[in-house]
Amino acid sequence: MAKKDYDAIVVGSGPNGLSAAITLQREGLSVLLLEGKNTIGGGMRTEELTLPGFKHDICSAIHPMASDSGFFQSLPLHDFGLEYITPPIAFAHPLDDGTAGAAYNSLDETVEALGEDGRAYRNLMEPVIRDWRYLEPDLFAPLHFPNHFLHTRVLEVMQSDQLMQLPNGLRQKKQKPYGQVLQLIPPYH
């Protein structure tokens, strides 16, 4: 007869659901993990959707923080075939004129590619990169008062009107949403 009582039931086998189930099981609890699809992974699944050999992300595509996750690092995921792949361009945003704004894995390359707007991007991103070692432990922790309160000023700036005004201050006004490229944090650290 199948077990009918559990200490915890976790619904969804995406990264958060799997992490929760593993954490609970490590603590000695019995856990039932439920998934509605045929494979685990939630939005991080990859499948051949068009032609054989052509693999597509089902939902999400960019996971710059996954390789830095202390929890993921504590698991032997590489034993099961996990390989983090870092493309030369983290993401791009199409522009009205047919070009695209691209965020490279190098701040210098991104700044250069943004041309006359590169300086504004550098001014926005350098504090985040410089203070990442202080920000990372607070960002990867459960909700709490930040350990490095002064460094959270960087996050305040990232969420402030200064950031929202950045697209309006661009000299290369190919389109107003051009600033969306500037609002995402590529993995420079």
C-alpha positions as CSV (number, residue, x, y, z in Angstrom):
1,M,0.0,0.0,0.0
2,A,1.3,3.5,-0.9
3,K,2.1,5.9,1.8
4,K,-0.7,8.3,2.5
5,D,0.6,10.7,5.1
6,Y,3.6,13.0,4.7
7,D,5.3,15.6,6.9
8,A,5.3,17.9,3.9
9,I,3.8,18.1,0.4
10,V,5.5,20.2,-2.2
11,V,3.6,21.1,-5.4
12,G,5.8,21.9,-8.4
13,S,9.3,20.6,-9.2
14,G,10.9,23.7,-10.5
15,P,14.1,25.0,-8.8
16,N,12.2,26.3,-5.8
17,G,10.0,23.2,-5.3
18,L,13.0,20.9,-5.7
19,S,15.1,23.0,-3.3
20,A,12.3,23.0,-0.7
21,A,11.7,19.2,-1.0
22,I,15.4,18.4,-0.7
23,T,15.8,20.8,2.3
24,L,12.9,19.2,4.1
25,Q,14.1,15.7,3.3
26,R,17.6,16.5,4.5
27,E,16.0,17.5,7.9
28,G,14.5,14.0,8.1
29,L,10.9,14.8,7.1
30,S,8.9,12.6,4.7
31,V,8.1,14.6,1.6
32,L,5.8,14.1,-1.3
33,L,6.8,16.1,-4.4
34,L,4.0,16.6,-7.0
35,E,4.6,17.7,-10.6
36,G,1.9,18.1,-13.2
37,K,4.3,17.6,-16.2
38,N,6.1,14.4,-17.3
39,T,9.5,15.8,-16.4
40,I,10.9,17.8,-13.4
41,G,12.3,21.3,-13.7
42,G,9.3,23.6,-13.9
43,G,10.2,26.6,-16.1
44,M,13.9,25.4,-16.4
45,R,13.0,22.5,-18.6
46,T,14.4,22.0,-22.1
47,E,12.7,20.0,-24.8
48,E,12.9,19.4,-28.5
49,L,9.9,21.4,-29.7
50,T,10.5,21.8,-33.4
51,L,13.0,19.4,-35.0
52,P,15.1,16.6,-33.6
53,G,18.3,17.9,-32.0
54,F,17.0,21.5,-31.6
55,K,16.4,22.1,-27.9
56,H,14.3,25.0,-26.6
57,D,13.8,26.5,-23.2
58,I,10.2,25.8,-22.2
59,C,9.8,28.9,-20.1
60,S,12.8,30.7,-18.6
61,A,16.1,31.1,-20.4
62,I,18.5,33.2,-18.3
63,H,19.7,32.0,-14.9
64,P,22.7,34.2,-14.1
65,M,22.3,33.5,-10.3
66,A,21.9,29.7,-10.5
67,S,25.7,29.0,-10.7
68,D,26.2,31.2,-7.6
69,S,23.5,29.7,-5.5
70,G,25.0,28.1,-2.4
71,F,22.2,25.6,-2.3
72,F,22.7,24.5,-5.9
73,Q,26.5,24.3,-5.2
74,S,25.8,22.0,-2.3
75,L,24.2,19.4,-4.6
76,P,26.1,17.0,-6.9
77,L,24.2,18.3,-9.9
78,H,27.2,17.9,-12.3
79,D,26.9,14.1,-11.5
80,F,23.5,14.2,-13.2
81,G,24.7,16.1,-16.3
82,L,24.2,19.7,-15.2
83,E,26.5,22.0,-17.1
84,Y,26.3,25.8,-16.8
85,I,26.8,27.4,-20.2
86,T,27.7,31.1,-20.4
87,P,27.0,32.6,-23.9
88,P,29.1,35.6,-24.9
89,I,26.0,37.7,-24.9
90,A,23.8,37.3,-21.8
91,F,20.7,38.9,-23.4
92,A,19.7,41.4,-26.1
93,H,16.8,43.8,-26.6
94,P,15.6,44.5,-30.2
95,L,15.3,48.2,-31.1
96,D,12.9,49.9,-33.5
97,D,15.6,50.6,-36.1
98,G,16.3,46.8,-36.5
99,T,19.4,46.7,-34.3
100,A,19.6,45.4,-30.8
101,G,21.2,46.5,-27.5
102,A,23.2,43.6,-26.1
103,A,24.6,42.9,-22.7
104,Y,27.9,41.0,-22.9
105,N,29.5,39.1,-20.1
106,S,32.0,41.9,-19.8
107,L,31.1,45.3,-18.6
108,D,33.7,46.9,-20.9
109,E,32.3,45.1,-24.0
110,T,28.7,46.1,-23.1
111,V,29.8,49.7,-22.5
112,E,31.7,49.8,-25.9
113,A,28.7,48.3,-27.7
114,L,26.3,50.9,-26.3
115,G,28.4,53.7,-27.8
116,E,27.7,57.1,-26.5
117,D,25.3,55.6,-24.0
118,G,27.9,53.3,-22.5
119,R,29.1,55.8,-19.9
120,A,25.6,56.0,-18.4
121,Y,25.4,52.2,-18.2
122,R,28.9,52.0,-16.6
123,N,27.8,54.5,-14.0
124,L,24.8,52.4,-13.2
125,M,26.5,49.0,-13.1
126,E,29.9,49.7,-11.6
127,P,28.6,50.1,-8.0
128,V,26.7,46.8,-8.3
129,I,29.8,45.0,-9.5
130,R,32.1,46.7,-7.0
131,D,29.9,45.9,-4.1
132,W,28.7,42.5,-5.2
133,R,30.6,40.6,-2.5
134,Y,28.5,42.6,0.1
135,L,25.2,42.3,-1.8
136,E,25.4,38.6,-2.7
137,P,25.0,37.1,0.8
138,D,22.0,39.3,1.5
139,L,20.4,38.6,-1.9
140,F,20.8,34.8,-1.6
141,A,19.4,34.7,2.0
142,P,15.9,34.5,3.3
143,L,14.2,37.8,3.8
144,H,16.0,39.7,6.6
145,F,17.5,43.1,7.5
146,P,20.6,43.3,5.3
147,N,24.0,42.7,6.9
148,H,25.6,45.4,4.9
149,F,23.0,48.1,5.1
150,L,25.0,50.8,3.4
151,H,25.7,48.7,0.4
152,T,21.9,48.2,-0.1
153,R,22.0,51.8,-1.3
154,V,23.0,50.2,-4.6
155,L,19.8,48.3,-4.7
156,E,17.9,51.5,-3.9
157,V,19.4,53.2,-6.9
158,M,18.6,50.3,-9.1
159,Q,14.9,50.7,-8.1
160,S,14.8,54.4,-8.0
161,D,13.7,57.1,-10.4
162,Q,17.3,57.5,-11.4
163,L,17.0,54.1,-13.2
164,M,13.7,54.9,-14.7
165,Q,15.0,58.2,-16.0
166,L,18.0,56.5,-17.6
167,P,16.2,55.5,-20.8
168,N,15.0,59.1,-21.2
169,G,18.5,60.4,-20.9
170,L,20.0,58.3,-23.6
171,R,21.6,60.1,-26.5
172,Q,21.0,57.3,-28.9
173,K,17.2,57.4,-28.8
174,K,16.5,54.5,-31.1
175,Q,13.4,53.8,-29.0
176,K,12.4,54.6,-25.4
177,P,12.3,51.0,-24.2
178,Y,16.0,50.8,-25.2
179,G,16.5,51.4,-21.5
180,Q,15.1,48.0,-20.7
181,V,18.4,46.5,-21.7
182,L,20.0,48.7,-19.1
183,Q,17.7,47.6,-16.3
184,L,18.7,44.0,-16.2
185,I,21.8,42.8,-14.2
186,P,24.1,40.6,-16.4
187,P,26.5,38.2,-14.6
188,Y,29.6,40.4,-14.5
189,H,30.9,39.3,-11.0
